[in-house]
Amino acid sequence: MGEKTKPSKTLLIVTFIPIILNVLVFIVTDGFNVHPHLTSPFIYLIGSFVMLVIATFVAFIGYTMAKDEEPEWGSKLQFKIIQALNLLWVLLSIVFALMLVFVYLLRVA
């Protein structure tokens, strides 16, 4: 006896965009290598920060969408898992941004 609702496809897409962006940052920076060989400095410095900001913003939007779509009664487990995933993507994006700062901007000769 409860509301049978499933997460919308838009919510699922928004939930997985940040992890794709985080993986792209990892690939572009060559695994946070001090001297990445795959891309130019402009891409791995500026482009990576832009992708991480977008990933954080999209994950926050996904979190609020999951809270909004959550039913008032019935099974809420799917929506709680999606909220937790979106918080995880936000934290991962912040950790990646800190790694970019420490590896590329604060490196010592």
Buried (B, 14 or more C-beta within 10 A) or exposed (E): EEEEBEBEEEBBEBBEBBBEBBEBBBEBBBEBEEEBEEBEEEBBBEBBBEBBEBBBEBBBBBBEBBEEBBEEEEEBEBBEEBBEBBBEBBEBBEEBBEBBEEBBEEEEE
